[in-house]
Amino acid sequence: MTKRTILLLAFIIAKFALHYISVNPIYELHRDEFLHLDQAKHLAWGFISVPPVTSWISWIILFLGNSLFWVRFFPALFGALTIVVVWKAIEELKGNIFALVLGATAVLFSALLRLNILYQPNSLDVLCWTTFLYILIKYCNSENNKWFYAGMVVLALGFLNKYNIVFLVAGLLPALLLTRRSVFKNRHFYYSVLLFLLLILPNLIWQYNNNFPVYHHMQQLAETQLVNVNRWDFFKDQLFFYIGSLFVILAGFYALLFYPPFKKYGFFFWTLCFTLMIFTWLKAKSYYAMGLYPVYIAFGAVYLEILLKSGWKRYLQPVAIVLPVLFFIPMYQIMMPVKSPDYILHHDERYKKYGLLRWEDGKDHDLPQDFADMLGWKEMAHKTDSIYATLQNQEQTLILCDNYGQAGAINYYTKNKNLTAVTFNADYIDWFRLDIKYVNLIRIKTLGSEGTEMKETGPYFEKSYIAGTVTNAFAREFGTTIFVFEKASVDINKRIKEEIDDIKSYR
């Protein structure tokens, strides 16, 4: 086994180790993770929330036992593979040990560690961006047409995982037109585009058959979340994500513009510029652009190796490697969910300083939003389980939630195999079991949306009562109330179908 291989394995092991020690046991899964895990039970070529790849991975997790270990494993795996791709990119750029170690260190000790602890499409998204850009380096070095096809396969996988990769293409095309028009004269480029379209065709057909829910999802996202995005904050976050290795990225930018051996890669610089311009114009969330930077770390690491290879400058090599670690250590304490909610509450200034307490509603709260979204779920699920066990006609009981986090958490943590929660929110609208004649209703209502639930719904049932609430004050679901309605005097199925039809007609 070569020295390089040993070093790479060490980084991979460190990546996995960091992931499994970087979440305080007080935290549970994130609300988005519950939705993605539930998709394993409803495989399709598309979903309202995401394309299909996440559901395929969820099916594997379900097959392996659906344990927390496997939920954490796959995003960590994609993060480790991102390091591997950057390593290979550095080798392709003729980098040696210093460049390899610097590049791997810069990727490992960055905000990607935070991104990779959550089971969401984002980790694979970053891997696909990085791999696609690495393939462009391979093509530039060889001019071999096979890299067109390899690139389109990766692009198709990225598209079927998260549509976000479309923005990379939108930034790449004008960059190629500006600096490398010969690509558009190669017939294999167009053949590979046909391959890409063929690979994503099942998802496009699904979107067409379902009235393109991605459009309505993005419209809703823009109205409820992106409207609160500050463009200046977007750029500040770009610096924050890789703050310890910012000097490596800047070295990469400089090399792409002024270092003669990198002249053929010049379009990479303009790709970054155009992609960031598009994201800024659309007021995108800052983490959407995180996949851009790993390859630029590869360029910068190789260029710094050349700058620091001789004379007194070689003594700066250890400093360059240590810098990302030193910057990351204090950031690790606030960026990762390693501290308890009580600690964060009493040290909130550190979190406010970096805008970590600002939620998608544009307001500051006690915890970072992702942390608050990792609390209260077990309590809610266990209370629902206990209530469900006391009811007659359990198999005819509908558990209706306000949002996908509630439904997914109940389905994940329940110990009753017959219990299934649904909601009119996100993908669950397609997962109602209307072949069951419902007579009971367990209604999960978010604090602030419970209104006059008892007064409005109670008259249609023989018995109604409040059975419990979520009491964890740090949870985003704090105050969520569990209502129970038994023995309906109305046709629940009819009401549900009417509501579903109304929502789908709007969609």
BELDA-V994577 format. One record per residue. N is the residue number from 1. PHI is phi in radians with two decimals (none if undefined). NEAR is the number of other C-alpha atoms within 12 Angstrom. Layout:
N:PHI:NEAR + N:PHI:NEAR
//
This chain:
1:none:8 + 2:-1.31:9 + 3:-1.06:13 + 4:-1.09:22 + 5:-1.11:17 + 6:-1.07:14 + 7:-1.11:23 + 8:-1.09:31 + 9:-1.07:22 + 10:-1.10:21 + 11:-1.16:32 + 12:-1.12:29 + 13:-1.10:22 + 14:-1.08:26 + 15:-1.06:36 + 16:-1.14:30 + 17:-1.07:21 + 18:-1.05:29 + 19:-1.16:37 + 20:-1.45:30 + 21:-1.96:21 + 22:-1.75:30 + 23:-2.19:31 + 24:-1.04:22 + 25:-1.00:17 + 26:-1.16:23 + 27:-1.55:30 + 28:-1.87:31 + 29:-1.30:40 + 30:-1.51:38 + 31:-0.96:37 + 32:-1.14:32 + 33:-1.11:42 + 34:-1.09:41 + 35:-1.07:41 + 36:-1.10:46 + 37:-1.19:46 + 38:-1.19:39 + 39:-1.12:40 + 40:-1.06:31 + 41:-1.56:28 + 42:-2.46:25 + 43:-1.00:24 + 44:-2.76:27 + 45:-1.51:29 + 46:-3.05:37 + 47:-2.46:39 + 48:-1.10:36 + 49:-1.51:36 + 50:-2.57:37 + 51:-1.19:41 + 52:-1.42:36 + 53:-1.02:35 + 54:-1.02:44 + 55:-1.16:35 + 56:-1.18:29 + 57:-1.16:35 + 58:-1.08:35 + 59:-1.11:25 + 60:-1.11:23 + 61:-1.06:29 + 62:-1.09:24 + 63:-1.09:16 + 64:-1.45:17 + 65:2.07:15 + 66:1.08:27 + 67:-1.40:19 + 68:-1.04:28 + 69:-0.99:23 + 70:-1.30:26 + 71:-1.09:36 + 72:-1.32:38 + 73:-1.12:31 + 74:-1.19:36 + 75:-1.10:39 + 76:-1.14:39 + 77:-1.07:33 + 78:-1.13:37 + 79:-1.16:48 + 80:-1.13:39 + 81:-1.15:35 + 82:-1.10:47 + 83:-1.09:48 + 84:-1.06:38 + 85:-1.14:36 + 86:-1.09:50 + 87:-1.01:46 + 88:-1.17:36 + 89:-1.14:38 + 90:-1.12:37 + 91:-1.08:28 + 92:-1.13:26 + 93:-1.54:34 + 94:1.26:25 + 95:-1.37:29 + 96:-1.92:26 + 97:-0.96:30 + 98:-1.03:36 + 99:-1.09:40 + 100:-1.10:41 + 101:-1.17:42 + 102:-1.08:46 + 103:-1.11:52 + 104:-1.14:48 + 105:-1.13:46 + 106:-1.09:45 + 107:-1.30:54 + 108:-1.10:47 + 109:-1.69:45 + 110:-2.54:42 + 111:-1.14:41 + 112:-1.06:46 + 113:-1.07:44 + 114:-1.17:40 + 115:-1.07:36 + 116:-1.41:42 + 117:-1.50:48 + 118:-1.79:44 + 119:-1.45:38 + 120:-2.40:38 + 121:-1.16:42 + 122:-1.12:39 + 123:-1.15:39 + 124:-1.19:43 + 125:-1.04:46 + 126:-1.09:47 + 127:-1.07:43 + 128:-1.16:43 + 129:-1.02:47 + 130:-1.10:42 + 131:-1.15:40 + 132:-1.09:41 + 133:-1.21:45 + 134:-1.11:43 + 135:-1.12:33 + 136:-1.11:39 + 137:-1.12:37 + 138:-1.04:29 + 139:-1.15:25 + 140:-1.04:28 + 141:-1.39:21 + 142:-2.00:15 + 143:1.00:19 + 144:-1.46:20 + 145:-1.14:24 + 146:-1.09:20 + 147:-1.28:29 + 148:-1.04:35 + 149:-1.26:28 + 150:-1.08:29 + 151:-1.10:33 + 152:-1.25:37 + 153:-1.14:27 + 154:-1.12:34 + 155:-1.09:42 + 156:-1.14:38 + 157:-1.07:37 + 158:-1.09:39 + 159:-1.14:39 + 160:-1.30:40 + 161:-1.69:37 + 162:-2.82:37 + 163:-1.14:36 + 164:-0.95:38 + 165:-1.17:39 + 166:-1.04:26 + 167:-1.25:34 + 168:-1.14:40 + 169:-1.10:31 + 170:-1.11:24 + 171:-1.46:29 + 172:-1.26:35 + 173:-1.03:25 + 174:-1.15:27 + 175:-1.14:25 + 176:-1.19:27 + 177:-1.09:20 + 178:-1.36:20 + 179:-2.21:22 + 180:-2.57:24 + 181:-1.16:16 + 182:-1.05:15 + 183:-1.00:28 + 184:-1.37:20 + 185:-1.73:13 + 186:-1.64:17 + 187:-1.12:15 + 188:-1.18:23 + 189:-1.07:26 + 190:-1.29:18 + 191:-1.09:21 + 192:-1.19:27 + 193:-1.10:25 + 194:-1.09:19 + 195:-1.07:23 + 196:-1.01:28 + 197:-1.12:23 + 198:-1.13:19 + 199:-1.19:24 + 200:-1.64:31 + 201:-0.97:20 + 202:-0.99:21 + 203:-1.25:33 + 204:-1.13:27 + 205:-1.12:19 + 206:-1.07:22 + 207:-1.05:28 + 208:-1.11:16 + 209:-1.15:14 + 210:-1.95:24 + 211:1.07:20 + 212:0.85:25 + 213:-1.06:30 + 214:-1.04:28 + 215:-1.13:19 + 216:-1.21:22 + 217:-1.12:26 + 218:-1.18:23 + 219:-1.12:17 + 220:-1.16:18 + 221:-1.07:23 + 222:-1.12:20 + 223:-1.33:17 + 224:-1.81:16 + 225:-2.16:23 + 226:-1.15:27 + 227:-1.11:21 + 228:-1.62:23 + 229:-1.39:30 + 230:-1.67:25 + 231:-1.09:23 + 232:-1.17:18 + 233:-1.09:23 + 234:-1.01:29 + 235:-1.25:25 + 236:-1.08:19 + 237:-1.16:25 + 238:-1.06:32 + 239:-1.22:25 + 240:-1.17:30 + 241:-1.02:39 + 242:-2.19:40 + 243:-1.05:32 + 244:-1.25:36 + 245:-2.01:42 + 246:-1.05:31 + 247:-1.14:29 + 248:-1.25:39 + 249:-1.12:37 + 250:-1.12:26 + 251:-1.11:28 + 252:-1.11:39 + 253:-1.06:35 + 254:-1.06:27 + 255:-1.09:32 + 256:-1.13:31 + 257:-1.60:24 + 258:-2.23:17 + 259:-1.55:22 + 260:-0.88:13 + 261:-1.08:19 + 262:-1.71:27 + 263:-1.02:23 + 264:-1.19:26 + 265:-1.71:35 + 266:-0.98:33 + 267:-1.14:33 + 268:-1.07:42 + 269:-1.08:38 + 270:-1.25:29 + 271:-1.07:36 + 272:-1.08:38 + 273:-1.06:26 + 274:-1.16:28 + 275:-1.16:34 + 276:-1.14:34 + 277:-1.09:24 + 278:-1.13:26 + 279:-1.06:34 + 280:-1.15:27 + 281:-1.06:20 + 282:-1.45:26 + 283:0.99:27 + 284:-1.27:33 + 285:-1.16:32 + 286:-1.08:29 + 287:-1.26:34 + 288:-1.05:37 + 289:-1.68:41 + 290:-1.11:45 + 291:-1.28:42 + 292:-1.22:47 + 293:-1.50:49 + 294:-0.92:51 + 295:-1.19:50 + 296:-1.22:48 + 297:-1.10:52 + 298:-1.09:52 + 299:-1.05:49 + 300:-1.15:44 + 301:-1.10:49 + 302:-1.17:45 + 303:-1.15:39 + 304:-1.16:41 + 305:-1.07:36 + 306:-1.17:27 + 307:-1.18:24 + 308:-1.87:22 + 309:-1.55:22 + 310:-2.48:13 + 311:1.12:11 + 312:-1.15:10 + 313:-1.13:16 + 314:-1.13:18 + 315:-1.29:16 + 316:-1.46:20 + 317:-1.04:28 + 318:-1.06:22 + 319:-1.08:20 + 320:-1.07:33 + 321:-1.29:34 + 322:-1.32:23 + 323:-0.94:25 + 324:-1.02:36 + 325:-1.21:27 + 326:-1.10:20 + 327:-1.21:26 + 328:-1.31:32 + 329:-0.96:20 + 330:-1.17:18 + 331:-1.19:29 + 332:-0.99:32 + 333:-1.13:23 + 334:-1.88:34 + 335:-1.48:36 + 336:-1.71:37 + 337:-1.38:40 + 338:-1.67:26 + 339:-1.71:27 + 340:-1.25:28 + 341:-1.01:31 + 342:-1.08:16 + 343:-1.09:20 + 344:-1.10:28 + 345:-1.06:22 + 346:-1.60:15 + 347:-2.33:19 + 348:-1.18:25 + 349:-1.10:19 + 350:-1.09:21 + 351:-1.40:31 + 352:-1.11:23 + 353:-0.96:15 + 354:-1.82:21 + 355:1.20:28 + 356:-1.36:32 + 357:-1.61:29 + 358:-1.50:27 + 359:-1.58:26 + 360:-1.17:26 + 361:-1.45:19 + 362:1.47:19 + 363:-1.94:18 + 364:-1.49:20 + 365:-2.29:28 + 366:-1.19:30 + 367:-2.17:39 + 368:-0.97:35 + 369:-1.02:30 + 370:-1.08:32 + 371:-1.21:39 + 372:-1.12:34 + 373:-1.39:34 + 374:-2.02:38 + 375:-2.36:37 + 376:1.55:35 + 377:-1.25:42 + 378:-1.08:35 + 379:-1.01:31 + 380:-1.07:42 + 381:-1.17:39 + 382:-1.17:27 + 383:-1.18:32 + 384:-1.12:45 + 385:-0.98:32 + 386:-1.12:23 + 387:-1.16:33 + 388:-1.01:37 + 389:-1.18:21 + 390:-1.55:17 + 391:-1.50:25 + 392:-1.44:17 + 393:0.95:21 + 394:-1.01:28 + 395:-1.16:23 + 396:-1.91:27 + 397:-1.85:36 + 398:-1.63:40 + 399:-1.84:44 + 400:-1.94:41 + 401:-1.88:39 + 402:-1.45:31 + 403:-2.56:32 + 404:-1.20:40 + 405:-1.11:45 + 406:-1.09:53 + 407:-1.10:48 + 408:-1.13:42 + 409:-1.14:44 + 410:-1.08:43 + 411:-1.18:41 + 412:-1.35:41 + 413:-1.59:33 + 414:-1.06:28 + 415:-1.77:20 + 416:-1.81:21 + 417:-1.15:16 + 418:-1.55:19 + 419:-1.51:34 + 420:-2.44:37 + 421:-1.74:44 + 422:-2.40:38 + 423:-2.74:36 + 424:-1.40:31 + 425:-1.62:28 + 426:0.98:36 + 427:-1.20:42 + 428:-1.12:36 + 429:-1.09:33 + 430:-1.66:28 + 431:-1.99:31 + 432:-1.21:28 + 433:-1.72:26 + 434:-1.52:22 + 435:-1.44:15 + 436:-1.70:19 + 437:-1.53:24 + 438:-1.40:32 + 439:-2.17:30 + 440:-2.08:38 + 441:-2.43:46 + 442:-1.85:50 + 443:-1.93:41 + 444:-1.76:43 + 445:-2.08:36 + 446:-1.23:29 + 447:-0.99:23 + 448:1.73:15 + 449:-2.00:17 + 450:-1.27:23 + 451:0.87:15 + 452:-1.96:15 + 453:-0.94:26 + 454:-1.11:24 + 455:-1.22:16 + 456:-1.44:13 + 457:-1.71:28 + 458:-0.91:26 + 459:-1.05:19 + 460:-1.61:23 + 461:-2.36:25 + 462:-1.23:18 + 463:-2.44:22 + 464:-2.57:25 + 465:-2.89:23 + 466:-1.58:26 + 467:-1.80:26 + 468:2.94:26 + 469:-2.47:31 + 470:-1.45:30 + 471:-1.77:22 + 472:-1.28:24 + 473:-1.17:23 + 474:-1.53:30 + 475:-1.31:35 + 476:-1.09:32 + 477:-1.62:40 + 478:-0.95:27 + 479:1.53:24 + 480:-0.96:37 + 481:-1.91:36 + 482:-1.85:41 + 483:-1.71:37 + 484:-2.17:38 + 485:-2.23:39 + 486:-2.04:35 + 487:1.03:28 + 488:-1.23:28 + 489:-1.81:19 + 490:-2.19:22 + 491:-1.44:20 + 492:-1.08:31 + 493:-1.02:25 + 494:-1.12:17 + 495:-1.10:18 + 496:-1.13:30 + 497:-1.08:21 + 498:-1.10:17 + 499:-1.14:20 + 500:-1.08:27 + 501:-1.09:16 + 502:-1.10:14 + 503:-1.15:21 + 504:-1.21:22 + 505:-1.21:13 + 506:-1.26:14 + 507:-1.23:22
//
